[in-house]
């Protein structure tokens, strides 16, 4: 009985993994552009296409492809001086009074038109920033709600 359950579980996992896989054309385009990619993970983005995350040169990356295999967005982790000062200040302010420094990862996202935005996660909530590092939205906050740390509205219009 245990063997039957194990086989059924494996089959269910395999079917989910296959569903998340991108078509060969999309994977081929990825391999051409990123021959040194490691730790490659593909996910379906529903009707939008496919998302692949990978590491290269000790940096995490993500690409979003449409169903035809064309890149529609690029994301890369940024750190140090590559992070806009306003984002660093945002998290430094939130860590004031804590004995631990904030631990967060900042991703730089670029669309096909060259528009840049940033996003990060801290304390389980995602925050989105514009190209200059100004807060646009923060997960879990209603539009117009003030952030308790700085009494600023997290959605700039």
N, CA and C atoms as a LAMMPS dump frame, in Angstrom:
ITEM: TIMESTEP
0
ITEM: NUMBER OF ATOMS
471
ITEM: BOX BOUNDS ff ff ff
-5.0000000000000000e+02 5.0000000000000000e+02
-5.0000000000000000e+02 5.0000000000000000e+02
-5.0000000000000000e+02 5.0000000000000000e+02
ITEM: ATOMS id mol type element x y z
1 1 1 N 0.826 -1.197 0
2 1 2 C 0 0 0
3 1 3 C 0.867 1.255 0
4 2 1 N 1.947 1.219 0.821
5 2 2 C 2.834 2.385 0.886
6 2 3 C 3.486 2.645 -0.461
7 3 1 N 3.823 1.548 -1.182
8 3 2 C 4.444 1.714 -2.495
9 3 3 C 3.479 2.371 -3.478
10 4 1 N 2.212 2.005 -3.416
11 4 2 C 1.213 2.587 -4.312
12 4 3 C 1.057 4.076 -4.028
13 5 1 N 1.013 4.432 -2.747
14 5 2 C 0.905 5.847 -2.387
15 5 3 C 2.136 6.627 -2.83
16 6 1 N 3.303 6.018 -2.673
17 6 2 C 4.541 6.69 -3.086
18 6 3 C 4.559 6.909 -4.593
19 7 1 N 4.13 5.908 -5.361
20 7 2 C 4.091 6.034 -6.819
21 7 3 C 3.073 7.095 -7.228
22 8 1 N 1.921 7.122 -6.581
23 8 2 C 0.893 8.117 -6.889
24 8 3 C 1.397 9.522 -6.587
25 9 1 N 2.063 9.688 -5.459
26 9 2 C 2.606 10.996 -5.097
27 9 3 C 3.669 11.438 -6.103
28 10 1 N 4.522 10.506 -6.507
29 10 2 C 5.562 10.824 -7.484
30 10 3 C 4.942 11.214 -8.82
31 11 1 N 3.916 10.503 -9.242
32 11 2 C 3.245 10.821 -10.505
33 11 3 C 2.596 12.201 -10.442
34 12 1 N 1.967 12.53 -9.315
35 12 2 C 1.343 13.848 -9.159
36 12 3 C 2.4 14.942 -9.212
37 13 1 N 3.522 14.737 -8.531
38 13 2 C 4.61 15.713 -8.544
39 13 3 C 5.154 15.886 -9.947
40 14 1 N 5.368 14.78 -10.65
41 14 2 C 5.923 14.844 -12.007
42 14 3 C 4.989 15.596 -12.943
43 15 1 N 3.679 15.388 -12.815
44 15 2 C 2.75 16.093 -13.7
45 15 3 C 2.76 17.589 -13.41
46 16 1 N 2.889 17.986 -12.138
47 16 2 C 2.979 19.411 -11.793
48 16 3 C 4.266 19.999 -12.333
49 17 1 N 5.359 19.257 -12.208
50 17 2 C 6.655 19.736 -12.681
51 17 3 C 6.623 19.918 -14.197
52 18 1 N 5.966 18.989 -14.915
53 18 2 C 5.878 19.114 -16.361
54 18 3 C 5.05 20.332 -16.748
55 19 1 N 3.969 20.581 -16.012
56 19 2 C 3.126 21.732 -16.303
57 19 3 C 3.913 23.028 -16.176
58 20 1 N 4.815 23.081 -15.207
59 20 2 C 5.582 24.296 -14.968
60 20 3 C 6.717 24.464 -15.983
61 21 1 N 7.004 23.437 -16.743
62 21 2 C 8.1 23.509 -17.7
63 21 3 C 7.722 24.373 -18.895
64 22 1 N 8.694 25.053 -19.418
65 22 2 C 8.479 25.882 -20.599
66 22 3 C 8.681 25.045 -21.854
67 23 1 N 8.101 25.464 -22.964
68 23 2 C 8.306 24.758 -24.233
69 23 3 C 9.777 24.807 -24.652
70 24 1 N 10.157 23.86 -25.5
71 24 2 C 11.551 23.771 -25.948
72 24 3 C 12.044 25.066 -26.582
73 25 1 N 11.195 25.739 -27.348
74 25 2 C 11.595 26.99 -28.011
75 25 3 C 12.008 28.046 -26.978
76 26 1 N 11.25 28.155 -25.901
77 26 2 C 11.554 29.132 -24.854
78 26 3 C 12.855 28.744 -24.155
79 27 1 N 12.999 27.467 -23.825
80 27 2 C 14.224 26.995 -23.159
81 27 3 C 15.445 27.186 -24.056
82 28 1 N 15.284 26.939 -25.345
83 28 2 C 16.393 27.11 -26.286
84 28 3 C 16.843 28.569 -26.328
85 29 1 N 15.892 29.5 -26.389
86 29 2 C 16.233 30.928 -26.374
87 29 3 C 16.99 31.286 -25.09
88 30 1 N 16.552 30.731 -23.967
89 30 2 C 17.225 30.982 -22.692
90 30 3 C 18.659 30.458 -22.72
91 31 1 N 18.838 29.228 -23.165
92 31 2 C 20.185 28.618 -23.182
93 31 3 C 21.144 29.385 -24.09
94 32 1 N 20.654 29.901 -25.218
95 32 2 C 21.502 30.677 -26.128
96 32 3 C 22.023 31.933 -25.445
97 33 1 N 21.135 32.609 -24.718
98 33 2 C 21.501 33.871 -24.085
99 33 3 C 22.25 33.678 -22.766
100 34 1 N 22.065 32.542 -22.112
101 34 2 C 22.627 32.315 -20.772
102 34 3 C 23.31 30.956 -20.673
103 35 1 N 24.386 30.741 -21.424
104 35 2 C 25.015 29.414 -21.433
105 35 3 C 25.65 29.026 -20.083
106 36 1 N 25.946 29.991 -19.237
107 36 2 C 26.586 29.694 -17.951
108 36 3 C 25.619 29.698 -16.78
109 37 1 N 24.32 29.702 -17.055
110 37 2 C 23.313 29.746 -15.993
111 37 3 C 23.35 28.463 -15.163
112 38 1 N 23.185 28.642 -13.853
113 38 2 C 23.156 27.505 -12.935
114 38 3 C 21.887 27.597 -12.085
115 39 1 N 21.51 26.494 -11.462
116 39 2 C 20.336 26.44 -10.584
117 39 3 C 19.091 26.982 -11.287
118 40 1 N 18.856 26.516 -12.488
119 40 2 C 17.758 27.005 -13.321
120 40 3 C 16.433 26.389 -12.865
121 41 1 N 15.444 27.255 -12.63
122 41 2 C 14.105 26.807 -12.229
123 41 3 C 13.069 27.519 -13.096
124 42 1 N 12.237 26.731 -13.76
125 42 2 C 11.186 27.27 -14.62
126 42 3 C 9.851 27.23 -13.907
127 43 1 N 9.036 28.26 -14.128
128 43 2 C 7.672 28.301 -13.599
129 43 3 C 6.755 28.887 -14.653
130 44 1 N 5.537 28.394 -14.667
131 44 2 C 4.54 28.951 -15.561
132 44 3 C 4.014 30.24 -14.945
133 45 1 N 3.851 31.265 -15.766
134 45 2 C 3.28 32.532 -15.321
135 45 3 C 1.836 32.626 -15.809
136 46 1 N 1.17 31.497 -15.872
137 46 2 C -0.213 31.463 -16.341
138 46 3 C -0.317 31.878 -17.79
139 47 1 N -1.229 32.77 -18.086
140 47 2 C -1.421 33.241 -19.457
141 47 3 C -0.305 34.166 -19.911
142 48 1 N 0.503 34.65 -18.967
143 48 2 C 1.559 35.605 -19.294
144 48 3 C 2.735 34.94 -20.005
145 49 1 N 3.024 33.699 -19.701
146 49 2 C 4.164 33.023 -20.296
147 49 3 C 4.921 32.219 -19.258
148 50 1 N 6.246 32.44 -19.182
149 50 2 C 7.098 31.627 -18.321
150 50 3 C 8.128 32.491 -17.618
151 51 1 N 8.479 32.063 -16.42
152 51 2 C 9.492 32.768 -15.628
153 51 3 C 10.583 31.773 -15.285
154 52 1 N 11.811 32.182 -15.489
155 52 2 C 12.934 31.329 -15.134
156 52 3 C 13.828 32.095 -14.163
157 53 1 N 14.201 31.443 -13.081
158 53 2 C 15.167 32.021 -12.146
159 53 3 C 16.442 31.202 -12.249
160 54 1 N 17.571 31.868 -12.087
161 54 2 C 18.858 31.189 -12.205
162 54 3 C 19.936 32.036 -11.559
163 55 1 N 21.088 31.429 -11.37
164 55 2 C 22.232 32.183 -10.854
165 55 3 C 23.354 32.131 -11.884
166 56 1 N 24.084 33.228 -11.913
167 56 2 C 25.221 33.348 -12.825
168 56 3 C 26.186 34.356 -12.216
169 57 1 N 27.44 33.979 -12.116
170 57 2 C 28.464 34.838 -11.519
171 57 3 C 28.07 35.3 -10.117
172 58 1 N 27.542 34.382 -9.313
173 58 2 C 27.152 34.628 -7.921
174 58 3 C 26.05 35.671 -7.772
175 59 1 N 25.273 35.88 -8.831
176 59 2 C 24.153 36.82 -8.799
177 59 3 C 22.893 36.087 -9.223
178 60 1 N 21.79 36.363 -8.52
179 60 2 C 20.509 35.757 -8.867
180 60 3 C 19.84 36.595 -9.959
181 61 1 N 19.248 35.909 -10.918
182 61 2 C 18.577 36.56 -12.041
183 61 3 C 17.22 35.906 -12.264
184 62 1 N 16.345 36.607 -12.95
185 62 2 C 15.074 36.053 -13.408
186 62 3 C 14.743 36.684 -14.753
187 63 1 N 14.169 35.887 -15.625
188 63 2 C 13.703 36.373 -16.919
189 63 3 C 12.257 35.951 -17.081
190 64 1 N 11.477 36.806 -17.71
191 64 2 C 10.088 36.488 -18.01
192 64 3 C 9.967 36.426 -19.529
193 65 1 N 9.424 35.303 -20.009
194 65 2 C 9.241 35.083 -21.44
195 65 3 C 7.754 35.034 -21.761
196 66 1 N 7.397 35.529 -22.952
197 66 2 C 6.027 35.313 -23.412
198 66 3 C 5.961 33.904 -24.003
199 67 1 N 4.806 33.505 -24.44
200 67 2 C 4.635 32.131 -24.931
201 67 3 C 5.381 31.864 -26.238
202 68 1 N 5.805 32.939 -26.924
203 68 2 C 6.559 32.778 -28.173
204 68 3 C 8.058 32.694 -27.932
205 69 1 N 8.474 32.849 -26.689
206 69 2 C 9.894 32.765 -26.376
207 69 3 C 10.611 34.098 -26.37
208 70 1 N 9.873 35.2 -26.382
209 70 2 C 10.476 36.53 -26.341
210 70 3 C 10.552 37.016 -24.896
211 71 1 N 11.669 37.639 -24.54
212 71 2 C 11.835 38.167 -23.187
213 71 3 C 10.953 39.4 -23.018
214 72 1 N 10.172 39.417 -21.937
215 72 2 C 9.319 40.575 -21.654
216 72 3 C 9.777 41.323 -20.41
217 73 1 N 10.684 40.738 -19.646
218 73 2 C 11.2 41.411 -18.461
219 73 3 C 12.441 40.724 -17.918
220 74 1 N 13.294 41.517 -17.286
221 74 2 C 14.533 41.012 -16.677
222 74 3 C 14.601 41.475 -15.231
223 75 1 N 15.077 40.6 -14.353
224 75 2 C 15.232 40.95 -12.948
225 75 3 C 16.577 40.431 -12.463
226 76 1 N 17.227 41.234 -11.635
227 76 2 C 18.534 40.892 -11.092
228 76 3 C 18.621 41.379 -9.657
229 77 1 N 19.241 40.582 -8.8
230 77 2 C 19.463 41.071 -7.442
231 77 3 C 20.54 42.14 -7.485
232 78 1 N 20.373 43.157 -6.664
233 78 2 C 21.36 44.224 -6.559
234 78 3 C 21.737 44.374 -5.088
235 79 1 N 22.944 44.822 -4.864
236 79 2 C 23.392 45.016 -3.483
237 79 3 C 24.427 46.139 -3.431
238 80 1 N 24.778 46.514 -2.21
239 80 2 C 25.794 47.55 -2.013
240 80 3 C 25.407 48.862 -2.657
241 81 1 N 26.35 49.436 -3.384
242 81 2 C 26.122 50.749 -3.99
243 81 3 C 25.165 50.704 -5.172
244 82 1 N 24.794 49.502 -5.632
245 82 2 C 23.827 49.38 -6.727
246 82 3 C 22.395 49.594 -6.249
247 83 1 N 22.175 49.519 -4.935
248 83 2 C 20.845 49.751 -4.367
249 83 3 C 20.673 51.26 -4.205
250 84 1 N 19.58 51.825 -4.724
251 84 2 C 19.363 53.264 -4.527
252 84 3 C 19.394 53.622 -3.036
253 85 1 N 20.004 54.744 -2.73
254 85 2 C 20.157 55.193 -1.34
255 85 3 C 18.822 55.266 -0.618
256 86 1 N 17.777 55.685 -1.315
257 86 2 C 16.476 55.812 -0.668
258 86 3 C 15.934 54.468 -0.195
259 87 1 N 16.252 53.389 -0.896
260 87 2 C 15.816 52.054 -0.468
261 87 3 C 16.59 51.646 0.787
262 88 1 N 17.889 51.89 0.788
263 88 2 C 18.705 51.586 1.971
264 88 3 C 18.204 52.367 3.176
265 89 1 N 17.909 53.647 2.982
266 89 2 C 17.389 54.475 4.072
267 89 3 C 16.031 53.967 4.561
268 90 1 N 15.195 53.526 3.643
269 90 2 C 13.876 52.999 3.986
270 90 3 C 14.01 51.84 4.976
271 91 1 N 14.91 50.903 4.69
272 91 2 C 15.066 49.742 5.569
273 91 3 C 15.866 50.067 6.829
274 92 1 N 16.794 50.985 6.738
275 92 2 C 17.547 51.385 7.926
276 92 3 C 16.605 51.998 8.949
277 93 1 N 15.668 52.817 8.477
278 93 2 C 14.688 53.442 9.363
279 93 3 C 13.817 52.384 10.043
280 94 1 N 13.447 51.352 9.308
281 94 2 C 12.609 50.302 9.87
282 94 3 C 13.35 49.436 10.874
283 95 1 N 14.653 49.446 10.826
284 95 2 C 15.442 48.628 11.752
285 95 3 C 15.827 49.407 13.004
286 96 1 N 15.564 50.721 13.032
287 96 2 C 15.949 51.507 14.197
288 96 3 C 15.225 50.978 15.432
289 97 1 N 15.977 50.808 16.493
290 97 2 C 15.421 50.262 17.722
291 97 3 C 15.49 48.746 17.774
292 98 1 N 15.783 48.099 16.655
293 98 2 C 15.96 46.647 16.641
294 98 3 C 17.424 46.327 16.877
295 99 1 N 17.668 45.218 17.524
296 99 2 C 19.065 44.842 17.749
297 99 3 C 19.687 44.187 16.521
298 100 1 N 18.844 43.851 15.549
299 100 2 C 19.348 43.203 14.346
300 100 3 C 19.236 44.148 13.157
301 101 1 N 20.237 44.105 12.302
302 101 2 C 20.183 44.912 11.08
303 101 3 C 19.154 44.291 10.142
304 102 1 N 18.498 45.106 9.321
305 102 2 C 17.504 44.529 8.418
306 102 3 C 18.15 43.595 7.4
307 103 1 N 17.482 42.496 7.137
308 103 2 C 17.948 41.547 6.141
309 103 3 C 16.93 41.536 5.009
310 104 1 N 17.326 42.025 3.878
311 104 2 C 16.422 42.109 2.74
312 104 3 C 17.219 41.965 1.454
313 105 1 N 16.547 41.506 0.416
314 105 2 C 17.144 41.389 -0.907
315 105 3 C 16.403 42.344 -1.82
316 106 1 N 17.137 43.097 -2.603
317 106 2 C 16.533 44.036 -3.546
318 106 3 C 16.72 43.486 -4.955
319 107 1 N 15.621 43.463 -5.697
320 107 2 C 15.64 43.048 -7.095
321 107 3 C 15.4 44.263 -7.976
322 108 1 N 16.184 44.381 -9.025
323 108 2 C 15.996 45.42 -10.034
324 108 3 C 15.256 44.774 -11.195
325 109 1 N 14.156 45.385 -11.599
326 109 2 C 13.323 44.839 -12.664
327 109 3 C 13.309 45.81 -13.839
328 110 1 N 13.574 45.301 -15.034
329 110 2 C 13.598 46.12 -16.237
330 110 3 C 12.663 45.51 -17.273
331 111 1 N 11.734 46.32 -17.796
332 111 2 C 10.842 45.803 -18.829
333 111 3 C 11.449 46.058 -20.211
334 112 1 N 10.757 45.628 -21.253
335 112 2 C 11.283 45.772 -22.619
336 112 3 C 11.482 47.205 -23.047
337 113 1 N 10.744 48.136 -22.461
338 113 2 C 10.884 49.553 -22.813
339 113 3 C 12.042 50.202 -22.055
340 114 1 N 12.706 49.435 -21.169
341 114 2 C 13.825 49.982 -20.403
342 114 3 C 13.419 50.624 -19.091
343 115 1 N 12.132 50.532 -18.736
344 115 2 C 11.67 51.091 -17.466
345 115 3 C 12.184 50.246 -16.31
346 116 1 N 12.749 50.916 -15.315
347 116 2 C 13.342 50.23 -14.169
348 116 3 C 12.492 50.459 -12.93
349 117 1 N 12.25 49.392 -12.183
350 117 2 C 11.634 49.464 -10.862
351 117 3 C 12.411 48.513 -9.957
352 118 1 N 12.15 48.588 -8.67
353 118 2 C 12.8 47.71 -7.703
354 118 3 C 11.729 47.092 -6.811
355 119 1 N 12.033 45.929 -6.264
356 119 2 C 11.165 45.372 -5.241
357 119 3 C 12.006 44.57 -4.268
358 120 1 N 11.479 44.405 -3.081
359 120 2 C 12.203 43.648 -2.063
360 120 3 C 11.217 43.044 -1.081
361 121 1 N 11.725 42.178 -0.242
362 121 2 C 10.916 41.581 0.808
363 121 3 C 11.64 41.738 2.129
364 122 1 N 10.888 42.159 3.142
365 122 2 C 11.424 42.347 4.492
366 122 3 C 10.296 42.033 5.463
367 123 1 N 10.565 41.216 6.426
368 123 2 C 9.543 40.796 7.399
369 123 3 C 8.324 40.184 6.71
370 124 1 N 8.549 39.449 5.629
371 124 2 C 7.47 38.749 4.949
372 124 3 C 6.578 39.612 4.078
373 125 1 N 6.915 40.878 3.892
374 125 2 C 6.093 41.76 3.058
375 125 3 C 6.928 42.327 1.914
376 126 1 N 6.329 42.34 0.729
377 126 2 C 7.021 42.889 -0.428
378 126 3 C 6.745 44.376 -0.531
379 127 1 N 7.785 45.101 -0.894
380 127 2 C 7.675 46.539 -1.12
381 127 3 C 8.181 46.821 -2.52
382 128 1 N 7.466 47.665 -3.238
383 128 2 C 7.823 48.021 -4.607
384 128 3 C 8.256 49.48 -4.646
385 129 1 N 9.331 49.74 -5.384
386 129 2 C 9.929 51.068 -5.469
387 129 3 C 10.017 51.496 -6.927
388 130 1 N 9.96 52.8 -7.173
389 130 2 C 10.136 53.293 -8.533
390 130 3 C 11.615 53.342 -8.879
391 131 1 N 11.939 53.876 -10.043
392 131 2 C 13.327 53.894 -10.532
393 131 3 C 14.262 54.684 -9.627
394 132 1 N 13.702 55.623 -8.849
395 132 2 C 14.516 56.436 -7.95
396 132 3 C 14.556 55.873 -6.525
397 133 1 N 13.851 54.765 -6.313
398 133 2 C 13.839 54.159 -4.989
399 133 3 C 12.739 54.674 -4.076
400 134 1 N 11.773 55.406 -4.628
401 134 2 C 10.642 55.891 -3.825
402 134 3 C 9.604 54.771 -3.718
403 135 1 N 9.029 54.614 -2.527
404 135 2 C 8.043 53.562 -2.306
405 135 3 C 6.824 53.784 -3.19
406 136 1 N 6.412 52.732 -3.903
407 136 2 C 5.178 52.784 -4.688
408 136 3 C 4.064 52.071 -3.933
409 137 1 N 4.28 50.822 -3.555
410 137 2 C 3.292 50.057 -2.798
411 137 3 C 3.996 49.106 -1.846
412 138 1 N 3.265 48.725 -0.811
413 138 2 C 3.781 47.719 0.109
414 138 3 C 2.666 46.722 0.383
415 139 1 N 2.989 45.447 0.253
416 139 2 C 2.022 44.38 0.466
417 139 3 C 1.414 44.501 1.86
418 140 1 N 0.109 44.324 1.933
419 140 2 C -0.558 44.342 3.218
420 140 3 C -1.043 45.713 3.65
421 141 1 N -0.824 46.736 2.829
422 141 2 C -1.281 48.087 3.179
423 141 3 C -2.308 48.544 2.157
424 142 1 N -3.351 49.127 2.647
425 142 2 C -4.379 49.654 1.751
426 142 3 C -3.878 50.945 1.119
427 143 1 N -4.365 51.231 -0.089
428 143 2 C -3.988 52.474 -0.761
429 143 3 C -4.368 53.655 0.117
430 144 1 N -3.445 54.571 0.329
431 144 2 C -3.689 55.757 1.137
432 144 3 C -3.382 55.567 2.614
433 145 1 N -3.119 54.335 3.049
434 145 2 C -2.815 54.077 4.454
435 145 3 C -1.414 54.566 4.783
436 146 1 N -1.237 55.183 5.938
437 146 2 C 0.075 55.68 6.338
438 146 3 C 0.922 54.577 6.936
439 147 1 N 2.215 54.616 6.625
440 147 2 C 3.174 53.697 7.215
441 147 3 C 3.49 54.205 8.613
442 148 1 N 3.386 53.373 9.602
443 148 2 C 3.569 53.794 10.999
444 148 3 C 4.992 54.303 11.281
445 149 1 N 5.994 53.808 10.538
446 149 2 C 7.375 54.216 10.799
447 149 3 C 7.671 55.643 10.383
448 150 1 N 7.086 56.088 9.285
449 150 2 C 7.437 57.433 8.814
450 150 3 C 6.218 58.278 8.468
451 151 1 N 5.023 57.757 8.746
452 151 2 C 3.775 58.467 8.483
453 151 3 C 3.654 58.907 7.014
454 152 1 N 4.249 58.134 6.111
455 152 2 C 4.138 58.425 4.682
456 152 3 C 3.195 57.439 4.036
457 153 1 N 2.493 57.883 3.047
458 153 2 C 1.62 57.015 2.28
459 153 3 C 2.517 56.175 1.366
460 154 1 N 2.367 54.836 1.367
461 154 2 C 3.257 54.008 0.574
462 154 3 C 2.947 53.994 -0.906
463 155 1 N 1.898 54.638 -1.337
464 155 2 C 1.555 54.632 -2.759
465 155 3 C 1.678 56.056 -3.28
466 156 1 N 2.748 56.313 -4.033
467 156 2 C 2.942 57.642 -4.611
468 156 3 C 2.218 57.693 -5.939
469 157 1 N 1.482 58.741 -6.169
470 157 2 C 0.759 58.871 -7.437
471 157 3 C 1.365 59.966 -8.27
